[in-house]
Amino acid sequence: MFHAYTNAALFHTGWFVESLATQTLVVFVIRTAGHPFKSRPSRPLLIGVLAVVAIAALAVTNLLLAQAVKLWFYRRHALL
């Protein structure tokens, strides 16, 4: 059903977005010498990190929706 290239592209995209989100969240750990859960981050840092993670989630959602619409189109017109 999926071509090998499609699977590889989806994997690479997912890996990139997951890495981006993970490394963005690492900022909370490295911002303080102490325990990261015992001190609150500044509001700008919190907003910035959450914005980057939200954008990454939107990118994945967009990718999955585009793939679903593409499959629907190809099946509807008997192209698969």
Phi and psi in degrees as a GROMACS rama.xvg file:
@    title "Ramachandran Plot"
@    xaxis  label "Phi"
@    yaxis  label "Psi"
@TYPE xy
-89.8965  143.78  PHE-2
-80.8401  156.005  HIS-3
-59.2724  -37.9993  ALA-4
-64.323  -41.0854  TYR-5
-62.3682  -45.3447  THR-6
-61.2897  -41.9606  ASN-7
-66.3593  -41.3912  ALA-8
-65.5747  -42.8422  ALA-9
-63.4146  -41.8228  LEU-10
-62.0802  -47.2054  PHE-11
-63.9932  -40.1783  HIS-12
-64.4869  -46.8117  THR-13
-61.0668  -42.2158  GLY-14
-62.5618  -43.5841  TRP-15
-62.2846  -47.4381  PHE-16
-65.7701  -41.6215  VAL-17
-62.9123  -42.5797  GLU-18
-64.4146  -41.2314  SER-19
-61.322  -47.3486  LEU-20
-63.9406  -44.9389  ALA-21
-62.7505  -48.2976  THR-22
-68.1588  -30.1284  GLN-23
-66.6467  -40.8233  THR-24
-70.1969  -23.6159  LEU-25
-61.8564  -24.541  VAL-26
-54.3732  -37.2166  VAL-27
-64.342  -31.8598  PHE-28
-77.7968  -42.0837  VAL-29
-87.6965  -3.7788  ILE-30
-74.8116  -15.359  ARG-31
-137.749  149.482  THR-32
-76.0383  -23.6812  ALA-33
-88.2801  -160.172  GLY-34
-72.3207  125.85  HIS-35
-66.5374  -23.1406  PRO-36
-87.9261  -6.13121  PHE-37
-94.4806  -6.866  LYS-38
-131.377  146.372  SER-39
-88.6623  140.741  ARG-40
-75.2801  161.33  PRO-41
-67.0054  155.484  SER-42
-59.9326  -44.2965  ARG-43
-61.3386  -39.0768  PRO-44
-64.2042  -46.5657  LEU-45
-60.7279  -45.9903  LEU-46
-64.3881  -42.7544  ILE-47
-62.0527  -46.5882  GLY-48
-65.4181  -44.7761  VAL-49
-64.4322  -34.9542  LEU-50
-64.633  -43.5968  ALA-51
-63.8411  -43.0857  VAL-52
-65.6718  -39.9452  VAL-53
-64.6138  -42.2449  ALA-54
-62.9754  -41.0875  ILE-55
-62.7122  -40.0816  ALA-56
-66.477  -38.701  ALA-57
-65.1134  -37.2497  LEU-58
-63.5076  -42.5213  ALA-59
-66.4607  -42.5134  VAL-60
-60.3682  -43.9277  THR-61
-60.7883  -43.9971  ASN-62
-61.4836  -45.7221  LEU-63
-66.1053  -40.3847  LEU-64
-64.9644  -40.9658  LEU-65
-62.0975  -41.4351  ALA-66
-64.4573  -42.2867  GLN-67
-64.7051  -43.2041  ALA-68
-65.4013  -40.1722  VAL-69
-61.2398  -46.8618  LYS-70
-62.626  -42.545  LEU-71
-59.579  -46.0222  TRP-72
-59.9663  -49.2681  PHE-73
-64.199  -38.8575  TYR-74
-69.7226  -42.1085  ARG-75
-60.8071  -37.5195  ARG-76
-99.5654  16.84  HIS-77
51.8229  43.8478  ALA-78
-99.3499  -5.99427  LEU-79
